[in-house]
Amino acid sequence: MKEIVLDTETTGLSVKDGHRIVEIGCIELEDLIPTKNTFHCYLNPERKVSEKAFEVHGYSDEFLSDKKKFKEIANDFLDFIGDKKIIIHNAEFDIGHKIDNFRRKKHTALIDCELLSKVYINLIDQKEPTLNLSNDSALKQNLNESNTNYYKKVVLPSAEEIKNHEEFLKKSLKKNFF
C-alpha cells in the first residue's frame, strides 16, 4: 500500500488571518518503507512571514520572494499525491514520542516528514515494516483464519529470567514513597 507523509510550513498559524503555506514536503511510503519518491517545494506566499513563524522555520520574506506560487505547483502536487492515503501531523506530536530529531535545527517539511513516518509506524504498532516476500497461499489462509493482521512472535520469559528480573528490580530501583 502506498501512503504519503505530508508536512507544511506556513507564514503563521491562522488561515483566518490570511496565513499561507511557504513549504510543502512529502515522502512516499510503500508498505511502510520510504521510497525514493518525494515532493518538496518552497512557495512565495505573497505576504509577510510572521516573526513567530520565522523563528520556527527560518524562511525569510527575501528567501521566499522568488519562489513559485502555489497555483504554479498545485497540479504537480495533486499528481504526486494521487489517490494515496495521506498522513499529516502536528510537529510537537512527533517530539513527544521520543523520535530521534538530531537533524532538526529548524522545522523543515521534509525532516518533519521523516520524523512523522517513524511516529506513524510506531503508532500502528508496526515497529518495522513487514516484507511480504512469500506468496505462499497456505500461510495467507492460516493468517486469514486466525484474524491476525500482523507478524509478531511472542517470546515468554523463562522462570530463571523472571527470577533475575525480580532480583534486579529489588536491588537496582529506588523505592517509590508516594
LINLIN-V923599 format. One record per residue. N is the residue number from 1. D_FIRST is the distance of its C-alpha to the first C-alpha in Angstrom with 2 decimals. Layout:
N,D_FIRST / N,D_FIRST
This chain:
1,0.00 / 2,3.80 / 3,6.57 / 4,10.27 / 5,12.97 / 6,16.15 / 7,19.81 / 8,23.10 / 9,26.74 / 10,29.47 / 11,33.24 / 12,33.59 / 13,32.23 / 14,33.37 / 15,32.24 / 16,35.43 / 17,37.44 / 18,35.83 / 19,33.65 / 20,31.02 / 21,28.06 / 22,29.18 / 23,25.98 / 24,22.28 / 25,19.79 / 26,16.03 / 27,13.78 / 28,10.32 / 29,7.99 / 30,5.51 / 31,5.19 / 32,8.01 / 33,9.97 / 34,11.59 / 35,11.76 / 36,15.17 / 37,14.26 / 38,16.15 / 39,18.19 / 40,21.50 / 41,24.79 / 42,27.97 / 43,29.56 / 44,33.16 / 45,33.35 / 46,36.80 / 47,38.20 / 48,39.26 / 49,36.99 / 50,38.29 / 51,39.86 / 52,37.50 / 53,34.41 / 54,36.10 / 55,36.66 / 56,32.95 / 57,31.53 / 58,34.70 / 59,34.11 / 60,37.56 / 61,38.66 / 62,40.07 / 63,36.83 / 64,34.87 / 65,37.69 / 66,36.75 / 67,32.97 / 68,31.33 / 69,31.28 / 70,28.11 / 71,29.02 / 72,29.04 / 73,25.41 / 74,23.93 / 75,22.75 / 76,21.15 / 77,19.37 / 78,18.13 / 79,17.09 / 80,15.03 / 81,13.22 / 82,13.00 / 83,11.10 / 84,8.29 / 85,8.68 / 86,11.64 / 87,12.99 / 88,16.76 / 89,19.57 / 90,23.30 / 91,24.55 / 92,26.97 / 93,24.28 / 94,22.73 / 95,26.25 / 96,27.06 / 97,24.46 / 98,26.34 / 99,23.59 / 100,25.41 / 101,26.39 / 102,29.18 / 103,28.18 / 104,28.65 / 105,32.09 / 106,31.12 / 107,28.00 / 108,25.88 / 109,22.62 / 110,20.81 / 111,22.28 / 112,21.35 / 113,17.69 / 114,17.88 / 115,19.60 / 116,17.23 / 117,14.18 / 118,16.51 / 119,17.66 / 120,14.28 / 121,13.48 / 122,17.06 / 123,16.97 / 124,14.32 / 125,16.58 / 126,14.29 / 127,16.79 / 128,15.05 / 129,11.63 / 130,11.70 / 131,12.06 / 132,11.59 / 133,14.65 / 134,16.33 / 135,16.20 / 136,19.15 / 137,19.34 / 138,21.98 / 139,19.82 / 140,17.08 / 141,20.02 / 142,21.49 / 143,18.46 / 144,18.17 / 145,21.90 / 146,21.99 / 147,19.30 / 148,17.81 / 149,14.17 / 150,14.69 / 151,16.56 / 152,19.64 / 153,23.16 / 154,25.96 / 155,29.03 / 156,32.20 / 157,34.96 / 158,38.20 / 159,41.50 / 160,42.60 / 161,39.47 / 162,40.03 / 163,43.70 / 164,42.95 / 165,40.53 / 166,43.18 / 167,45.77 / 168,43.58 / 169,43.09 / 170,46.85 / 171,47.90 / 172,45.31 / 173,44.30 / 174,46.69 / 175,47.74 / 176,46.48 / 177,49.58 / 178,47.99
